[in-house]
């Protein structure tokens, strides 16, 4: 699993709505951990800024992302950090 694979999967649900998606592979920070394969692809940070989140609680935002990435998470992804914000929230948090 790569950061690009995750980004492309997320782009399927956030289509042309002004959404910003960034996916970082943080696996290098976990080298030597039992769950971390030596070639990476196990620990990621996802940053999504989308107007879709305006009416969703933090929990619902994360549930939407986890549901979308269900298959990816079953393909060796051990950890996923999520930052899911509306554009207004991003102005004060980034």
C-alpha positions in Angstrom: 0.0 0.0 0.0 1.4 3.4 -0.9 0.4 7.0 -0.1 -0.7 7.4 -3.7 -3.0 4.4 -3.5 -4.7 5.8 -0.4 -5.0 9.3 -2.0 -6.6 7.9 -5.1 -9.0 5.9 -3.1 -10.1 9.0 -1.1 -10.4 11.0 -4.3 -13.2 8.7 -5.4 -15.5 10.0 -2.7 -14.3 13.6 -2.8 -14.9 14.4 -6.4 -14.4 18.0 -7.7 -15.8 19.6 -4.6 -12.8 21.8 -3.7 -11.3 19.1 -1.4 -7.6 19.1 -0.5 -6.1 15.7 0.2 -2.6 14.9 1.4 -1.3 11.5 2.4 2.1 11.1 4.1 3.8 7.8 4.6 5.2 7.9 8.1 6.5 4.4 8.1 10.1 5.5 8.3 9.3 6.8 11.8 8.4 3.3 12.9 11.3 1.2 11.6 11.9 -1.7 14.0 8.4 -1.9 15.3 6.9 -5.4 15.0 4.1 -4.2 12.7 6.3 -2.1 10.5 7.5 -3.8 7.3 11.0 -2.8 6.3 9.8 -1.4 2.9 7.2 1.0 4.4 3.5 1.3 3.7 2.2 0.6 7.2 1.8 4.0 8.9 0.1 7.0 7.3 -1.2 10.5 8.0 -4.2 11.7 6.0 -5.0 15.4 5.9 -8.4 16.2 4.2 -9.9 19.6 4.0 -13.3 19.4 2.5 -16.7 21.3 2.6 -18.3 17.8 2.8 -17.3 17.8 6.5 -19.3 20.9 7.4 -22.3 19.0 8.7 -20.4 16.0 10.1 -19.0 15.5 13.6 -15.4 14.5 14.0 -16.5 10.9 14.6 -18.6 10.9 11.5 -15.7 12.3 9.4 -13.4 9.6 10.6 -16.0 6.9 10.0 -16.4 8.1 6.4 -12.7 7.9 5.9 -12.3 4.5 7.5 -15.2 3.2 5.5 -13.7 4.5 2.3 -10.3 3.0 3.1 -11.6 -0.3 4.5 -9.9 -2.4 1.9 -6.6 -0.5 2.1 -6.6 -0.9 5.9 -6.8 -4.7 5.4 -3.8 -4.7 3.1 -1.1 -4.0 5.7 -1.9 -0.5 6.9 -1.2 -0.6 10.6 -1.8 3.0 11.7 -3.7 5.9 10.2 -3.6 9.4 11.6 -6.5 11.5 10.4 -6.9 15.3 10.2 -10.3 16.0 8.7 -11.4 19.7 8.6 -13.7 22.0 6.8 -12.0 24.9 4.9 -13.0 27.3 7.7 -11.5 25.0 10.3 -8.3 24.7 8.3 -7.7 28.4 8.3 -7.3 28.3 12.1 -5.6 24.9 12.4 -2.9 24.9 9.8 
